[in-house]
Amino acid sequence: MKRIWAFVMTLGVGSSAFAALDVGEAAPDFTTSAAVAGKVYNYSLKESLAKGPVVLFFFPAAFSTGCSIEANEFAQNIDKFGALGATVIGVSGDDIDTLSKFSVKECHGKFPVASDGSKSIMKSYDAVMQNYPDFANRISYVIAPNGSVVYNYLGLNPSRHVDKTLGALREWSKDKKK
Protein backbone atom coordinates (compact mmCIF):
# COMPACT_ATOMS: atom_id res chain seq x y z
CA MET A 1 0.00 0.00 0.00
CA LYS A 2 2.87 2.40 0.82
CA ARG A 3 4.23 2.05 -2.73
CA ILE A 4 0.80 2.77 -4.23
CA TRP A 5 0.50 6.04 -2.28
CA ALA A 6 4.05 7.00 -3.17
CA PHE A 7 3.26 6.42 -6.84
CA VAL A 8 0.06 8.48 -6.59
CA MET A 9 2.01 11.31 -4.95
CA THR A 10 4.65 11.12 -7.66
CA LEU A 11 1.93 11.85 -10.21
CA GLY A 12 0.98 14.98 -8.29
CA VAL A 13 -2.36 13.75 -6.97
CA GLY A 14 -1.35 13.97 -3.30
CA SER A 15 -1.74 17.20 -1.39
CA SER A 16 1.47 18.99 -0.58
CA ALA A 17 0.86 22.17 1.39
CA PHE A 18 3.96 24.34 1.23
CA ALA A 19 5.42 25.07 4.64
CA ALA A 20 9.18 25.02 4.18
CA LEU A 21 11.80 26.61 6.38
CA ASP A 22 12.45 30.16 5.21
CA VAL A 23 15.72 31.38 3.74
CA GLY A 24 17.86 32.66 6.60
CA GLU A 25 16.43 30.30 9.19
CA ALA A 26 18.71 27.91 11.04
CA ALA A 27 18.61 24.40 9.62
CA PRO A 28 17.80 21.95 12.42
CA ASP A 29 20.76 19.71 13.20
CA PHE A 30 20.26 15.96 13.05
CA THR A 31 22.09 12.68 13.29
CA THR A 32 20.59 9.50 11.85
CA SER A 33 21.34 6.22 10.10
CA ALA A 34 22.28 6.64 6.47
CA ALA A 35 23.60 4.44 3.70
CA VAL A 36 25.97 5.12 0.85
CA ALA A 37 26.95 2.40 -1.64
CA GLY A 38 25.07 -0.07 0.55
CA LYS A 39 27.10 0.66 3.67
CA VAL A 40 25.22 1.93 6.73
CA TYR A 41 26.77 4.57 8.96
CA ASN A 42 25.79 7.39 11.32
CA TYR A 43 25.26 10.65 9.38
CA SER A 44 25.65 14.00 11.11
CA LEU A 45 24.51 17.22 9.44
CA LYS A 46 26.83 19.23 11.68
CA GLU A 47 29.85 17.19 10.56
CA SER A 48 28.88 17.55 6.90
CA LEU A 49 28.44 21.32 7.22
CA ALA A 50 31.96 21.56 8.66
CA LYS A 51 33.15 20.47 5.17
CA GLY A 52 30.97 22.87 3.16
CA PRO A 53 27.38 23.51 2.05
CA VAL A 54 24.87 20.66 2.11
CA VAL A 55 22.02 19.95 -0.29
CA LEU A 56 19.35 18.16 1.73
CA PHE A 57 16.47 16.72 -0.24
CA PHE A 58 13.41 14.94 1.09
CA PHE A 59 11.62 12.32 -0.99
CA PRO A 60 8.43 10.31 -0.41
CA ALA A 61 9.53 6.68 -0.90
CA ALA A 62 12.54 4.79 -2.20
CA PHE A 63 12.04 2.94 -5.46
CA SER A 64 8.90 4.87 -6.45
CA THR A 65 9.17 6.23 -9.98
CA GLY A 66 9.73 9.91 -9.14
CA CYS A 67 12.12 9.20 -6.29
CA SER A 68 14.23 6.93 -8.47
CA ILE A 69 14.37 9.62 -11.17
CA GLU A 70 15.43 12.24 -8.63
CA ALA A 71 18.11 10.01 -7.07
CA ASN A 72 19.51 9.14 -10.50
CA GLU A 73 19.72 12.81 -11.47
CA PHE A 74 21.50 13.74 -8.24
CA ALA A 75 23.94 10.86 -8.84
CA GLN A 76 24.58 11.95 -12.45
CA ASN A 77 25.35 15.49 -11.29
CA ILE A 78 27.23 14.79 -8.06
CA ASP A 79 30.53 16.06 -9.50
CA LYS A 80 28.90 19.45 -10.19
CA PHE A 81 27.85 19.68 -6.55
CA GLY A 82 31.34 18.63 -5.46
CA ALA A 83 32.91 21.30 -7.67
CA LEU A 84 30.92 23.85 -5.65
CA GLY A 85 32.17 22.30 -2.41
CA ALA A 86 28.78 20.82 -1.56
CA THR A 87 27.65 17.41 -0.40
CA VAL A 88 24.22 15.90 -1.02
CA ILE A 89 21.99 13.79 1.22
CA GLY A 90 18.48 12.48 0.66
CA VAL A 91 16.04 11.74 3.50
CA SER A 92 12.86 9.67 3.55
CA GLY A 93 10.77 7.75 6.04
CA ASP A 94 11.94 4.43 4.58
CA ASP A 95 13.78 1.96 6.81
CA ILE A 96 17.57 1.79 6.55
CA ASP A 97 17.55 -1.66 4.87
CA THR A 98 15.44 -0.31 2.01
CA LEU A 99 17.61 2.80 1.75
CA SER A 100 20.78 0.71 1.75
CA LYS A 101 19.54 -1.03 -1.41
CA PHE A 102 18.32 2.29 -2.86
CA SER A 103 21.77 3.83 -2.26
CA VAL A 104 23.30 1.19 -4.52
CA LYS A 105 20.68 0.86 -7.23
CA GLU A 106 19.32 4.39 -7.68
CA CYS A 107 21.98 6.60 -6.06
CA HIS A 108 24.79 4.58 -7.68
CA GLY A 109 26.84 4.83 -4.49
CA LYS A 110 27.44 8.55 -5.13
CA PHE A 111 25.73 10.11 -2.08
CA PRO A 112 24.03 9.00 1.15
CA VAL A 113 20.34 8.53 1.83
CA ALA A 114 19.11 8.70 5.41
CA SER A 115 16.27 7.05 7.28
CA ASP A 116 13.77 9.13 9.22
CA GLY A 117 11.43 6.44 10.51
CA SER A 118 10.30 8.64 13.40
CA LYS A 119 9.55 11.53 10.98
CA SER A 120 11.33 13.89 13.39
CA ILE A 121 13.71 15.25 10.73
CA MET A 122 10.85 15.73 8.27
CA LYS A 123 8.83 17.56 10.95
CA SER A 124 11.73 19.83 11.90
CA TYR A 125 12.14 20.85 8.23
CA ASP A 126 8.39 21.25 7.59
CA ALA A 127 8.72 18.47 5.04
CA VAL A 128 5.84 16.20 6.08
CA MET A 129 3.17 15.76 3.42
CA GLN A 130 0.03 17.26 4.95
CA ASN A 131 -2.54 14.66 3.88
CA TYR A 132 -0.11 11.72 4.02
CA PRO A 133 1.99 12.24 7.16
CA ASP A 134 3.92 8.99 6.67
CA PHE A 135 5.59 10.56 3.64
CA ALA A 136 7.87 13.50 3.01
CA ASN A 137 7.09 16.22 0.53
CA ARG A 138 9.53 16.40 -2.36
CA ILE A 139 11.46 19.38 -1.03
CA SER A 140 15.11 20.39 -1.31
CA TYR A 141 17.20 22.72 0.82
CA VAL A 142 20.60 24.28 0.32
CA ILE A 143 22.26 24.84 3.68
CA ALA A 144 25.33 27.07 4.12
CA PRO A 145 28.24 25.88 6.28
CA ASN A 146 27.07 28.24 9.06
CA GLY A 147 23.83 26.20 9.25
CA SER A 148 21.48 28.72 7.66
CA VAL A 149 19.05 27.85 4.89
CA VAL A 150 20.03 29.71 1.72
CA TYR A 151 17.45 28.11 -0.58
CA ASN A 152 14.40 25.86 -0.56
CA TYR A 153 12.39 24.35 -3.37
CA LEU A 154 9.19 22.32 -3.23
CA GLY A 155 7.97 20.63 -6.39
CA LEU A 156 6.56 17.26 -7.32
CA ASN A 157 8.55 17.18 -10.57
CA PRO A 158 11.67 15.23 -9.54
CA SER A 159 13.74 16.52 -12.44
CA ARG A 160 13.81 20.13 -11.30
CA HIS A 161 15.45 19.64 -7.90
CA VAL A 162 18.97 19.13 -9.26
CA ASP A 163 18.86 22.19 -11.54
CA LYS A 164 17.28 24.39 -8.88
CA THR A 165 19.73 23.44 -6.11
CA LEU A 166 22.75 23.70 -8.42
CA GLY A 167 21.62 27.16 -9.47
CA ALA A 168 21.15 28.22 -5.86
CA LEU A 169 24.62 26.89 -4.95
CA ARG A 170 26.19 28.81 -7.83
CA GLU A 171 24.48 32.03 -6.71
CA TRP A 172 25.49 31.45 -3.09
CA SER A 173 29.10 30.81 -4.18
CA LYS A 174 29.15 34.05 -6.22
CA ASP A 175 27.66 36.07 -3.35
CA LYS A 176 30.11 34.52 -0.89
CA LYS A 177 33.07 35.69 -3.00
CA LYS A 178 31.86 39.32 -3.08
C-alpha positions in Angstrom: 0.0 0.0 0.0 2.9 2.4 0.8 4.2 2.1 -2.7 0.8 2.8 -4.2 0.5 6.0 -2.3 4.1 7.0 -3.2 3.3 6.4 -6.8 0.1 8.5 -6.6 2.0 11.3 -4.9 4.6 11.1 -7.7 1.9 11.8 -10.2 1.0 15.0 -8.3 -2.4 13.8 -7.0 -1.3 14.0 -3.3 -1.7 17.2 -1.4 1.5 19.0 -0.6 0.9 22.2 1.4 4.0 24.3 1.2 5.4 25.1 4.6 9.2 25.0 4.2 11.8 26.6 6.4 12.5 30.2 5.2 15.7 31.4 3.7 17.9 32.7 6.6 16.4 30.3 9.2 18.7 27.9 11.0 18.6 24.4 9.6 17.8 21.9 12.4 20.8 19.7 13.2 20.3 16.0 13.1 22.1 12.7 13.3 20.6 9.5 11.9 21.3 6.2 10.1 22.3 6.6 6.5 23.6 4.4 3.7 26.0 5.1 0.8 26.9 2.4 -1.6 25.1 -0.1 0.6 27.1 0.7 3.7 25.2 1.9 6.7 26.8 4.6 9.0 25.8 7.4 11.3 25.3 10.6 9.4 25.6 14.0 11.1 24.5 17.2 9.4 26.8 19.2 11.7 29.9 17.2 10.6 28.9 17.5 6.9 28.4 21.3 7.2 32.0 21.6 8.7 33.2 20.5 5.2 31.0 22.9 3.2 27.4 23.5 2.1 24.9 20.7 2.1 22.0 19.9 -0.3 19.4 18.2 1.7 16.5 16.7 -0.2 13.4 14.9 1.1 11.6 12.3 -1.0 8.4 10.3 -0.4 9.5 6.7 -0.9 12.5 4.8 -2.2 12.0 2.9 -5.5 8.9 4.9 -6.4 9.2 6.2 -10.0 9.7 9.9 -9.1 12.1 9.2 -6.3 14.2 6.9 -8.5 14.4 9.6 -11.2 15.4 12.2 -8.6 18.1 10.0 -7.1 19.5 9.1 -10.5 19.7 12.8 -11.5 21.5 13.7 -8.2 23.9 10.9 -8.8 24.6 11.9 -12.4 25.3 15.5 -11.3 27.2 14.8 -8.1 30.5 16.1 -9.5 28.9 19.4 -10.2 27.8 19.7 -6.5 31.3 18.6 -5.5 32.9 21.3 -7.7 30.9 23.9 -5.7 32.2 22.3 -2.4 28.8 20.8 -1.6 27.7 17.4 -0.4 24.2 15.9 -1.0 22.0 13.8 1.2 18.5 12.5 0.7 16.0 11.7 3.5 12.9 9.7 3.6 10.8 7.7 6.0 11.9 4.4 4.6 13.8 2.0 6.8 17.6 1.8 6.6 17.6 -1.7 4.9 15.4 -0.3 2.0 17.6 2.8 1.8 20.8 0.7 1.7 19.5 -1.0 -1.4 18.3 2.3 -2.9 21.8 3.8 -2.3 23.3 1.2 -4.5 20.7 0.9 -7.2 19.3 4.4 -7.7 22.0 6.6 -6.1 24.8 4.6 -7.7 26.8 4.8 -4.5 27.4 8.5 -5.1 25.7 10.1 -2.1 24.0 9.0 1.1 20.3 8.5 1.8 19.1 8.7 5.4 16.3 7.1 7.3 13.8 9.1 9.2 11.4 6.4 10.5 10.3 8.6 13.4 9.5 11.5 11.0 11.3 13.9 13.4 13.7 15.3 10.7 10.8 15.7 8.3 8.8 17.6 10.9 11.7 19.8 11.9 12.1 20.8 8.2 8.4 21.2 7.6 8.7 18.5 5.0 5.8 16.2 6.1 3.2 15.8 3.4 0.0 17.3 5.0 -2.5 14.7 3.9 -0.1 11.7 4.0 2.0 12.2 7.2 3.9 9.0 6.7 5.6 10.6 3.6 7.9 13.5 3.0 7.1 16.2 0.5 9.5 16.4 -2.4 11.5 19.4 -1.0 15.1 20.4 -1.3 17.2 22.7 0.8 20.6 24.3 0.3 22.3 24.8 3.7 25.3 27.1 4.1 28.2 25.9 6.3 27.1 28.2 9.1 23.8 26.2 9.2 21.5 28.7 7.7 19.0 27.9 4.9 20.0 29.7 1.7 17.5 28.1 -0.6 14.4 25.9 -0.6 12.4 24.3 -3.4 9.2 22.3 -3.2 8.0 20.6 -6.4 6.6 17.3 -7.3 8.6 17.2 -10.6 11.7 15.2 -9.5 13.7 16.5 -12.4 13.8 20.1 -11.3 15.5 19.6 -7.9 19.0 19.1 -9.3 18.9 22.2 -11.5 17.3 24.4 -8.9 19.7 23.4 -6.1 22.8 23.7 -8.4 21.6 27.2 -9.5 21.2 28.2 -5.9 24.6 26.9 -5.0 26.2 28.8 -7.8 24.5 32.0 -6.7 25.5 31.4 -3.1 29.1 30.8 -4.2 29.1 34.1 -6.2 27.7 36.1 -3.4 30.1 34.5 -0.9 33.1 35.7 -3.0 31.9 39.3 -3.1 
